[in-house]
Amino acid sequence: MFSPDTRFKPSVTPFEKTVSIGTNKITLRIFKPDTVKAVILQIYGGGWCLGTAAFDDPLNHLKARTCQVAVVGVNYRLAPEFPFPACVEDCRLAAKWLIANAQAEFGTTNIFISGYSAGAHLAALTTLYIRDSLHAIGNVKGVTLEYGCFDLSGTPSFRQASDSTLVLTRKDLDEDMQLVFPGWSPEQLRNPQFSPLYANLSNLPPALFTVGTADFLLDDTYFMEARWRNAGNRTFLAVYPDCPHGFTLMPTLMAECANRTIREWIISNIERMSSTNTFK
């Protein structure tokens, strides 16, 4: 696979832009290199209750430089101060703005949706929103989903997490779910509006799924990839041995390999769409 060399490419400085649609506003954190072949809508993770778009600056900077893409990070509202689904609404707002303004702002309508952990959950929901409400799924050329939570009611691997689980223990996971989804029933959590594993997944762009075998969300990725593929879409599944949740953010060789694969997958899809202009 193609391995881009970043040593002699210019640095890209991020800037923040507050955008409005009607009375709603959201602040985006943007990397915009000199050459833009596509735009990535990047949604960070943090259990729906932690983080900012700036946390992803190192990886977004590298994507912008090596893939020749603009990266638009979403500063969505966090629980519990802003109860779920405020974060979903903010990601939809960002997607709506990007679909309407990508050509004017970045010189292209080619879009990728990307996220990890809770951000992968939001990225999947945002992709479905673009298909169902914006009717612009043809603009989305690919989706990258890293160890997402796609069934809020809990897949087997999530339910089997224990106090010895790496990165987040059973206690951590239970506290996060109680903080973000207080009083929600299993039926509410499995609603396809919020758990994309149960949604109609037809007519979606190609997707790259990334997960480690030591991740408590391993089944979420396995199940979501299978459903995405069985719905007639192209998928790519990258599984990394013994890697825990959040491993792509860690300073390890396995993380470097996974992040390089994600960038190369984006580059290959940009090259493919220039000649085929189609999902398939």
Solvent accessible surface area in square Angstrom, and as a share of the most:
residue,aa,sasa,rsa
1,M,168,0.75
2,F,121,0.50
3,S,69,0.44
4,P,19,0.12
5,D,67,0.35
6,T,33,0.19
7,R,180,0.66
8,F,172,0.71
9,K,76,0.32
10,P,95,0.60
11,S,88,0.57
12,V,15,0.09
13,T,111,0.65
14,P,37,0.23
15,F,94,0.39
16,E,95,0.43
17,K,66,0.28
18,T,82,0.47
19,V,6,0.04
20,S,61,0.40
21,I,45,0.23
22,G,74,0.72
23,T,136,0.79
24,N,88,0.45
25,K,143,0.61
26,I,8,0.04
27,T,40,0.23
28,L,0,0.00
29,R,47,0.17
30,I,1,0.01
31,F,4,0.02
32,K,90,0.38
33,P,17,0.11
34,D,142,0.73
35,T,64,0.37
36,V,27,0.15
37,K,95,0.40
38,A,0,0.00
39,V,0,0.00
40,I,0,0.00
41,L,1,0.00
42,Q,7,0.03
43,I,0,0.00
44,Y,4,0.01
45,G,9,0.09
46,G,24,0.23
47,G,18,0.17
48,W,10,0.04
49,C,24,0.14
50,L,120,0.60
51,G,33,0.32
52,T,72,0.42
53,A,2,0.02
54,A,41,0.32
55,F,126,0.53
56,D,5,0.03
57,D,29,0.15
58,P,97,0.61
59,L,43,0.21
60,N,4,0.02
61,H,40,0.18
62,L,47,0.23
63,K,14,0.06
64,A,0,0.00
65,R,46,0.17
66,T,6,0.04
67,C,5,0.03
68,Q,65,0.29
69,V,0,0.00
70,A,0,0.00
71,V,0,0.00
72,V,0,0.00
73,G,3,0.02
74,V,0,0.00
75,N,40,0.20
76,Y,8,0.03
77,R,94,0.34
78,L,40,0.20
79,A,4,0.03
80,P,67,0.42
81,E,130,0.58
82,F,97,0.40
83,P,97,0.61
84,F,14,0.06
85,P,42,0.26
86,A,8,0.06
87,C,3,0.02
88,V,4,0.02
89,E,86,0.38
90,D,9,0.04
91,C,1,0.01
92,R,64,0.23
93,L,18,0.09
94,A,0,0.00
95,A,1,0.01
96,K,87,0.37
97,W,15,0.05
98,L,1,0.01
99,I,37,0.19
100,A,81,0.63
101,N,44,0.22
102,A,1,0.01
103,Q,103,0.46
104,A,94,0.73
105,E,54,0.24
106,F,14,0.06
107,G,51,0.49
108,T,13,0.07
109,T,58,0.34
110,N,37,0.19
111,I,1,0.01
112,F,1,0.00
113,I,0,0.00
114,S,1,0.00
115,G,0,0.00
116,Y,9,0.03
117,S,16,0.10
118,A,3,0.02
119,G,0,0.00
120,A,0,0.00
121,H,0,0.00
122,L,1,0.00
123,A,0,0.00
124,A,1,0.01
125,L,7,0.04
126,T,2,0.01
127,T,0,0.00
128,L,16,0.08
129,Y,38,0.15
130,I,1,0.01
131,R,31,0.11
132,D,77,0.40
133,S,63,0.41
134,L,38,0.19
135,H,149,0.66
136,A,15,0.12
137,I,17,0.09
138,G,43,0.41
139,N,41,0.21
140,V,0,0.00
141,K,28,0.12
142,G,0,0.00
143,V,0,0.00
144,T,1,0.01
145,L,1,0.01
146,E,8,0.04
147,Y,1,0.00
148,G,0,0.00
149,C,9,0.05
150,F,1,0.00
151,D,7,0.04
152,L,3,0.01
153,S,19,0.12
154,G,6,0.06
155,T,3,0.02
156,P,66,0.41
157,S,21,0.13
158,F,22,0.09
159,R,144,0.52
160,Q,142,0.63
161,A,10,0.08
162,S,49,0.31
163,D,110,0.57
164,S,97,0.62
165,T,27,0.16
166,L,100,0.50
167,V,81,0.47
168,L,65,0.32
169,T,39,0.22
170,R,50,0.18
171,K,130,0.55
172,D,55,0.29
173,L,10,0.05
174,D,55,0.29
175,E,86,0.38
176,D,30,0.15
177,M,30,0.13
178,Q,124,0.55
179,L,75,0.37
180,V,4,0.02
181,F,9,0.04
182,P,89,0.56
183,G,84,0.81
184,W,62,0.22
185,S,39,0.25
186,P,74,0.46
187,E,116,0.52
188,Q,95,0.42
189,L,23,0.11
190,R,81,0.29
191,N,58,0.30
192,P,64,0.40
193,Q,95,0.42
194,F,25,0.11
195,S,0,0.00
196,P,0,0.00
197,L,14,0.07
198,Y,91,0.35
199,A,11,0.09
200,N,97,0.50
201,L,2,0.01
202,S,44,0.28
203,N,88,0.45
204,L,1,0.01
205,P,0,0.00
206,P,3,0.02
207,A,0,0.00
208,L,5,0.03
209,F,0,0.00
210,T,2,0.01
211,V,0,0.00
212,G,0,0.00
213,T,61,0.35
214,A,38,0.29
215,D,6,0.03
216,F,11,0.04
217,L,6,0.03
218,L,29,0.15
219,D,23,0.12
220,D,0,0.00
221,T,1,0.00
222,Y,81,0.31
223,F,81,0.34
224,M,0,0.00
225,E,10,0.05
226,A,30,0.23
227,R,91,0.33
228,W,1,0.00
229,R,116,0.42
230,N,114,0.59
231,A,37,0.28
232,G,50,0.48
233,N,8,0.04
234,R,62,0.23
235,T,25,0.15
236,F,70,0.29
237,L,74,0.37
238,A,18,0.14
239,V,53,0.30
240,Y,18,0.07
241,P,78,0.49
242,D,117,0.61
243,C,10,0.06
244,P,20,0.13
245,H,12,0.05
246,G,12,0.11
247,F,2,0.01
248,T,2,0.01
249,L,68,0.34
250,M,64,0.29
251,P,142,0.89
252,T,66,0.38
253,L,151,0.75
254,M,69,0.31
255,A,2,0.02
256,E,94,0.42
257,C,45,0.27
258,A,0,0.00
259,N,17,0.09
260,R,78,0.28
261,T,31,0.18
262,I,3,0.01
263,R,26,0.10
264,E,10,0.04
265,W,12,0.04
266,I,1,0.00
267,I,16,0.08
268,S,39,0.25
269,N,6,0.03
270,I,14,0.07
271,E,107,0.48
272,R,81,0.29
273,M,19,0.09
274,S,96,0.62
275,S,94,0.61
276,T,67,0.39
277,N,114,0.58
278,T,68,0.39
279,F,32,0.13
280,K,131,0.55
